[in-house]
Amino acid sequence: MIQRRRAREVVLQLLFQRDFNASLTEQQAEAFVRGRLRQQNLQEFALALYQGVVENLPAIDEELSSVAENWRLSRMSGIDRNVLRIGAYELMFSKETPPARCLE
């Protein structure tokens, strides 16, 4: 899991870049990931995570906006906003994230 943490850091950097350059291409994202992660499985995980967040951004931002009390997403720091986006994507859309267990 420590390795996936590193992949998530790279995705966070990509999303932060995307905040300032929305025209970031898929090829540029792939080059960025491959330049920072050596293992193929981590590269694939990072690219899938990045693409998943970008593809589902409207739904993710809508959900975050609905639960962020007294905060607009545009007022959050770029790091905070994108960390929340990654976590929300994994909870809302990722098939790899296990469902919550019922506590009795």
C-alpha positions in Angstrom: 0.0 0.0 0.0 2.9 2.3 0.5 3.6 2.1 -3.2 0.0 3.1 -4.0 0.5 6.1 -1.7 3.3 7.2 -4.0 1.1 6.7 -7.1 -1.7 8.8 -5.4 0.9 11.6 -4.8 1.7 11.6 -8.5 -2.0 11.8 -9.3 -2.3 14.7 -6.9 0.5 16.5 -8.7 -1.2 15.9 -12.0 -4.6 17.2 -10.8 -2.9 20.3 -9.4 -1.3 20.9 -12.7 -4.6 20.4 -14.4 -6.2 23.1 -12.3 -3.8 25.6 -13.9 -3.7 24.0 -17.4 -7.0 22.3 -18.3 -5.6 21.5 -21.7 -3.2 18.9 -20.2 -3.2 16.1 -22.7 -3.4 12.4 -22.0 0.1 12.0 -23.5 1.5 14.6 -21.2 -0.2 12.9 -18.2 1.3 9.6 -19.2 4.8 11.0 -19.7 4.5 12.7 -16.3 3.5 9.4 -14.6 6.1 7.3 -16.4 8.8 9.8 -15.4 7.9 9.5 -11.7 6.9 5.9 -11.2 9.1 3.0 -12.3 6.7 0.0 -11.8 4.3 -0.8 -14.5 1.5 -1.7 -12.1 1.8 1.7 -10.3 1.8 3.6 -13.6 -1.4 1.8 -14.6 -3.0 2.5 -11.2 -2.0 6.2 -11.3 -3.2 6.7 -14.9 -6.5 4.9 -14.2 -7.0 7.0 -11.0 -6.3 10.2 -12.8 -8.5 9.4 -15.8 -11.3 8.3 -13.4 -11.2 11.5 -11.4 -11.1 13.7 -14.6 -14.0 11.7 -16.3 -16.2 11.9 -13.2 -15.2 15.4 -12.1 -18.7 17.0 -12.4 -20.3 14.3 -10.2 -17.4 14.4 -7.7 -17.4 18.2 -7.4 -21.2 18.2 -7.1 -21.0 15.8 -4.2 -18.1 17.6 -2.5 -20.0 20.9 -2.9 -23.1 19.5 -1.3 -21.3 18.3 1.9 -18.7 21.2 2.3 -20.3 23.4 4.8 -19.4 27.1 4.4 -16.9 26.3 1.7 -17.0 26.6 -2.0 -14.6 24.3 -3.9 -13.1 27.3 -5.7 -12.1 28.7 -2.3 -10.3 25.6 -1.1 -6.6 25.3 -1.6 -5.7 23.3 -4.7 -4.1 20.5 -2.7 -7.1 20.1 -0.4 -9.6 20.2 -3.3 -7.7 17.5 -5.2 -7.0 15.3 -2.3 -10.8 15.3 -1.7 -11.4 14.6 -5.3 -9.1 11.6 -5.3 -10.7 10.2 -2.1 -14.3 10.9 -3.4 -13.5 9.1 -6.7 -12.2 6.0 -4.9 -15.2 5.9 -2.6 -17.8 6.7 -5.2 -16.6 5.0 -8.4 -13.6 2.7 -7.9 -14.4 -1.0 -8.1 -11.2 -1.7 -6.1 -12.4 0.1 -3.0 -14.2 -2.4 -0.7 -17.6 -1.5 0.5 -18.1 -0.4 4.1 -18.7 -3.1 6.6 -21.9 -2.8 8.7 -21.1 -2.2 12.3 -23.5 -3.9 14.8 
